[in-house]
Amino acid sequence: MDWVVTAYFYAALHLVDAILDAKNGAHPIKHEIRWEMVRSEWFLRGIKTEYRDLKNHSENARYNLLTFTSTKIEKEVIPLYDAIEAHIMPQLRE
């Protein structure tokens, strides 16, 4: 189940990359650069907390070996991804 968490994080990362490309042609190659853009770009500030929390869950699953149950994923991980998707997808359709 820990890889499910990571898959959700990377799906969110690709949404962030898509909107960064669409809005300003940016292609961050490092997590730190992408995170700074999530924090600073006006069109991403609305998902700053969700993106950070999803990234932390992913790192905890991969590096700290925290266990994620399907219930925890449903209650804590999927809502973070859903919020990111709901924020970005309408902007991509503009």
Secondary structure, 3 states (H helix, E strand, C coil): CHHHHHHHHHHHHHHHHHHHHHHHCCCCCCHHHHHHHHHHCCCCHHHHHHHHHHHHHHHHHHCCCCCCCHHHHHHHHHHHHHHHHHHHHHHHHC
